[in-house]
Amino acid sequence: MPNSNASAAQDSPHQKPEHQDILMIEGMRCGSCAIAVEALLKKQPGISDAAVNFAADVA
């Protein structure tokens, strides 16, 4: 008997593989800028998670 707890998304042929992109961000002046950029990135379609590093100017 198949596991009834298995996720249907795992079997979906239309599911795109996850990957990581690193973006260089210029112009952030403070930690609040990084928080705002991170919040906006997380709201974008297709984005499952986002992290912004103010000190390194990357997202």
N, CA, C and O atoms as a MOPAC input file, in Angstrom:
PM7 MOZYME 1SCF
protein

 N      0.84700 1    -1.18000 1     0.00000 1
 C      0.00000 1     0.00000 1     0.00000 1
 C      0.89200 1     1.24300 1     0.00000 1
 O      1.81800 1     1.32600 1     0.80800 1
 N      0.63600 1     2.22200 1    -0.89500 1
 C      1.44800 1     3.44500 1    -0.93800 1
 C      1.28400 1     4.26100 1     0.33600 1
 O      0.25400 1     4.19400 1     1.00600 1
 N      2.29600 1     5.01600 1     0.65300 1
 C      2.27100 1     5.89100 1     1.82200 1
 C      1.29400 1     7.02800 1     1.56400 1
 O      1.50600 1     7.82600 1     0.65100 1
 N      0.23200 1     7.11500 1     2.35100 1
 C     -0.78400 1     8.14400 1     2.15000 1
 C     -0.29500 1     9.52300 1     2.56500 1
 O     -0.94300 1    10.52200 1     2.25100 1
 N      0.82800 1     9.60200 1     3.26000 1
 C      1.37800 1    10.88800 1     3.68300 1
 C      2.32000 1    11.48100 1     2.64900 1
 O      2.80900 1    12.59500 1     2.84000 1
 N      2.58700 1    10.77800 1     1.57000 1
 C      3.51100 1    11.27400 1     0.55100 1
 C      2.92200 1    12.51500 1    -0.10500 1
 O      1.72000 1    12.58100 1    -0.36200 1
 N      3.75900 1    13.47700 1    -0.36800 1
 C      3.32400 1    14.72600 1    -0.98000 1
 C      3.09500 1    14.53600 1    -2.47100 1
 O      3.94200 1    13.97300 1    -3.16600 1
 N      1.95800 1    15.00200 1    -2.96400 1
 C      1.66500 1    14.91400 1    -4.39000 1
 C      2.60700 1    15.79800 1    -5.18900 1
 O      2.87700 1    15.51000 1    -6.35600 1
 N      3.11200 1    16.86600 1    -4.58800 1
 C      4.01100 1    17.78000 1    -5.29000 1
 C      5.31300 1    17.09100 1    -5.68100 1
 O      5.93200 1    17.46300 1    -6.67800 1
 N      5.73200 1    16.10200 1    -4.91600 1
 C      6.96900 1    15.40600 1    -5.23700 1
 C      6.83700 1    14.62600 1    -6.53400 1
 O      7.83000 1    14.41700 1    -7.23100 1
 N      5.63100 1    14.19300 1    -6.86900 1
 C      5.39100 1    13.40600 1    -8.06200 1
 C      4.99300 1    14.25800 1    -9.25900 1
 O      4.82700 1    13.72900 1   -10.35800 1
 N      4.83800 1    15.55000 1    -9.07200 1
 C      4.38200 1    16.43300 1   -10.13400 1
 C      5.46600 1    16.63800 1   -11.18300 1
 O      6.57400 1    17.05800 1   -10.85100 1
 N      5.16000 1    16.34400 1   -12.45300 1
 C      6.15800 1    16.55700 1   -13.50400 1
 C      6.37100 1    18.03300 1   -13.81600 1
 O      7.33300 1    18.38400 1   -14.49900 1
 N      5.48200 1    18.90900 1   -13.32300 1
 C      5.57900 1    20.34100 1   -13.60600 1
 C      6.32900 1    21.10900 1   -12.52900 1
 O      6.52600 1    22.31700 1   -12.65700 1
 N      6.74900 1    20.42900 1   -11.47400 1
 C      7.46000 1    21.09500 1   -10.38800 1
 C      8.86700 1    21.45600 1   -10.85600 1
 O      9.59600 1    20.60400 1   -11.36300 1
 N      9.24200 1    22.71500 1   -10.68500 1
 C     10.57000 1    23.17100 1   -11.08800 1
 C     11.57000 1    22.86700 1    -9.98000 1
 O     11.24000 1    22.99300 1    -8.80100 1
 N     12.77400 1    22.47400 1   -10.33700 1
 C     13.78900 1    22.22700 1    -9.30900 1
 C     14.18400 1    23.53000 1    -8.62600 1
 O     14.17700 1    24.59700 1    -9.24100 1
 N     14.52800 1    23.42800 1    -7.35400 1
 C     14.96400 1    24.61500 1    -6.62400 1
 C     16.41700 1    24.91700 1    -6.95500 1
 O     17.21500 1    24.01200 1    -7.20000 1
 N     16.74600 1    26.19600 1    -6.95900 1
 C     18.13000 1    26.61700 1    -7.12700 1
 C     18.33900 1    27.89400 1    -6.32800 1
 O     17.38600 1    28.51500 1    -5.85900 1
 N     19.57100 1    28.26400 1    -6.18700 1
 C     19.92300 1    29.44100 1    -5.39600 1
 C     20.56500 1    30.47400 1    -6.30600 1
 O     21.45500 1    30.15400 1    -7.09300 1
 N     20.11100 1    31.70500 1    -6.19400 1
 C     20.71100 1    32.83200 1    -6.89900 1
 C     21.27200 1    33.78600 1    -5.85900 1
 O     20.67600 1    33.97500 1    -4.79900 1
 N     22.40400 1    34.37900 1    -6.15600 1
 C     23.00300 1    35.39100 1    -5.28100 1
 C     22.97700 1    36.70500 1    -6.03700 1
 O     23.49100 1    36.80000 1    -7.15200 1
 N     22.38300 1    37.70900 1    -5.43300 1
 C     22.24800 1    39.02600 1    -6.04100 1
 C     23.14000 1    40.01700 1    -5.31800 1
 O     23.14200 1    40.06700 1    -4.08800 1
 N     23.89000 1    40.79900 1    -6.06000 1
 C     24.67700 1    41.87700 1    -5.47100 1
 C     23.75300 1    43.09400 1    -5.35700 1
 O     23.17500 1    43.53800 1    -6.34900 1
 N     23.62400 1    43.61800 1    -4.15800 1
 C     22.72900 1    44.74100 1    -3.89400 1
 C     23.57100 1    45.96200 1    -3.53500 1
 O     24.37600 1    45.91800 1    -2.60500 1
 N     23.38000 1    47.04900 1    -4.27800 1
 C     24.09600 1    48.29600 1    -3.97800 1
 C     23.11700 1    49.31400 1    -3.40600 1
 O     21.93400 1    49.30600 1    -3.74300 1
 N     23.60800 1    50.17200 1    -2.55500 1
 C     22.80600 1    51.27600 1    -2.05500 1
 C     22.12500 1    51.04300 1    -0.72000 1
 O     21.43500 1    51.93500 1    -0.22600 1
 N     22.29700 1    49.87200 1    -0.12200 1
 C     21.71200 1    49.66600 1     1.20700 1
 C     22.53600 1    50.47400 1     2.20200 1
 O     23.75900 1    50.34600 1     2.25800 1
 N     21.86300 1    51.29900 1     2.98000 1
 C     22.55800 1    52.19000 1     3.91200 1
 C     22.48200 1    51.72700 1     5.36600 1
 O     23.23100 1    52.21200 1     6.21500 1
 N     21.57300 1    50.78200 1     5.65300 1
 C     21.40500 1    50.34700 1     7.03800 1
 C     20.72300 1    48.98200 1     7.07600 1
 O     20.30100 1    48.45200 1     6.04800 1
 N     20.62600 1    48.43600 1     8.26200 1
 C     19.97200 1    47.15000 1     8.43500 1
 C     18.50100 1    47.17800 1     8.05200 1
 O     17.95100 1    46.16600 1     7.61800 1
 N     17.86400 1    48.33000 1     8.21000 1
 C     16.45500 1    48.44800 1     7.82600 1
 C     16.27500 1    48.28000 1     6.32200 1
 O     15.27000 1    47.72900 1     5.87100 1
 N     17.24400 1    48.75300 1     5.55100 1
 C     17.20600 1    48.55000 1     4.09200 1
 C     17.24000 1    47.05900 1     3.77800 1
 O     16.47800 1    46.58000 1     2.93900 1
 N     18.11700 1    46.33400 1     4.44700 1
 C     18.24100 1    44.89300 1     4.22100 1
 C     16.94300 1    44.17800 1     4.58200 1
 O     16.51900 1    43.26600 1     3.87300 1
 N     16.31800 1    44.58400 1     5.66800 1
 C     15.04900 1    43.97800 1     6.08300 1
 C     13.97100 1    44.24300 1     5.03300 1
 O     13.18900 1    43.34900 1     4.70600 1
 N     13.92700 1    45.46000 1     4.50700 1
 C     12.93100 1    45.81100 1     3.49300 1
 C     13.15200 1    45.02400 1     2.20100 1
 O     12.19500 1    44.52500 1     1.60800 1
 N     14.40500 1    44.91300 1     1.76200 1
 C     14.71900 1    44.15700 1     0.54400 1
 C     14.33800 1    42.69000 1     0.73300 1
 O     13.73600 1    42.08400 1    -0.15400 1
 N     14.68300 1    42.12800 1     1.87000 1
 C     14.36700 1    40.72200 1     2.15200 1
 C     12.85400 1    40.48800 1     2.13600 1
 O     12.38500 1    39.50400 1     1.56500 1
 N     12.09900 1    41.38200 1     2.75600 1
 C     10.64000 1    41.24300 1     2.79500 1
 C     10.04900 1    41.30200 1     1.38700 1
 O      9.14700 1    40.53000 1     1.06000 1
 N     10.55000 1    42.20700 1     0.56000 1
 C     10.05000 1    42.31400 1    -0.81200 1
 C     10.40600 1    41.08500 1    -1.63800 1
 O      9.58900 1    40.61000 1    -2.42700 1
 N     11.60700 1    40.57200 1    -1.46500 1
 C     12.00600 1    39.36900 1    -2.19900 1
 C     11.11900 1    38.18700 1    -1.83700 1
 O     10.71400 1    37.42200 1    -2.71200 1
 N     10.81700 1    38.03600 1    -0.56100 1
 C      9.99600 1    36.90600 1    -0.10300 1
 C      8.57200 1    36.95500 1    -0.65100 1
 O      7.90100 1    35.92600 1    -0.71500 1
 N      8.10200 1    38.14300 1    -1.04600 1
 C      6.74500 1    38.29000 1    -1.58000 1
 C      6.66200 1    37.98100 1    -3.07400 1
 O      5.56200 1    37.90000 1    -3.62100 1
 N      7.79600 1    37.81000 1    -3.73900 1
 C      7.79800 1    37.58800 1    -5.17900 1
 C      7.35700 1    36.17000 1    -5.52800 1
 O      7.69900 1    35.22300 1    -4.82000 1
 N      6.59800 1    36.01700 1    -6.61600 1
 C      6.17400 1    34.67900 1    -7.03900 1
 C      7.38400 1    33.79500 1    -7.34100 1
 O      8.34600 1    34.24000 1    -7.96700 1
 N      7.32900 1    32.56900 1    -6.90100 1
 C      8.39800 1    31.61800 1    -7.17100 1
 C      9.54400 1    31.65800 1    -6.17900 1
 O     10.45200 1    30.82900 1    -6.25800 1
 N      9.52600 1    32.60600 1    -5.24200 1
 C     10.57800 1    32.70600 1    -4.23300 1
 C     10.11200 1    31.96100 1    -2.98500 1
 O      9.09800 1    32.31900 1    -2.38700 1
 N     10.85400 1    30.92300 1    -2.59100 1
 C     10.47000 1    30.16100 1    -1.40300 1
 C     11.13000 1    30.70800 1    -0.14100 1
 O     10.60000 1    30.53000 1     0.95600 1
 N     12.28300 1    31.37200 1    -0.28100 1
 C     12.97100 1    31.95100 1     0.86600 1
 C     13.95700 1    32.99000 1     0.36200 1
 O     14.39300 1    32.93100 1    -0.78800 1
 N     14.30600 1    33.93200 1     1.20900 1
 C     15.27300 1    34.96600 1     0.86000 1
 C     16.03400 1    35.36900 1     2.11200 1
 O     15.48600 1    35.36400 1     3.21400 1
 N     17.29000 1    35.71300 1     1.93200 1
 C     18.12200 1    36.20500 1     3.02700 1
 C     18.99500 1    37.32600 1     2.48400 1
 O     19.60000 1    37.19300 1     1.42100 1
 N     19.05600 1    38.41800 1     3.21200 1
 C     19.85100 1    39.57200 1     2.79700 1
 C     20.92200 1    39.82000 1     3.84100 1
 O     20.64300 1    39.82600 1     5.04000 1
 N     22.15700 1    40.02500 1     3.38000 1
 C     23.28100 1    40.31400 1     4.26000 1
 C     23.69100 1    41.75800 1     4.01100 1
 O     24.31100 1    42.06700 1     2.99300 1
 N     23.34500 1    42.63900 1     4.93800 1
 C     23.64600 1    44.06600 1     4.78800 1
 C     25.14500 1    44.31800 1     4.68200 1
 O     25.57800 1    45.09400 1     3.82900 1
 N     25.93300 1    43.68700 1     5.52000 1
 C     27.37900 1    43.92400 1     5.54400 1
 C     28.06200 1    43.50200 1     4.24500 1
 O     29.03300 1    44.13200 1     3.82500 1
 N     27.56700 1    42.45100 1     3.60900 1
 C     28.19300 1    41.94200 1     2.38800 1
 C     27.51300 1    42.46100 1     1.12000 1
 O     27.96300 1    42.16000 1     0.01400 1
 N     26.43400 1    43.23600 1     1.26600 1
 C     25.67700 1    43.75700 1     0.12400 1
 C     25.18800 1    42.65500 1    -0.80900 1
 O     25.24700 1    42.80300 1    -2.03000 1
 N     24.70900 1    41.56000 1    -0.24700 1
 C     24.19200 1    40.47200 1    -1.07900 1
 C     22.82200 1    40.02000 1    -0.58300 1
 O     22.45900 1    40.19600 1     0.58000 1
 N     22.08500 1    39.43500 1    -1.51100 1
 C     20.78500 1    38.83500 1    -1.19000 1
 C     20.72000 1    37.49400 1    -1.88100 1
 O     19.71800 1    36.78800 1    -1.76600 1

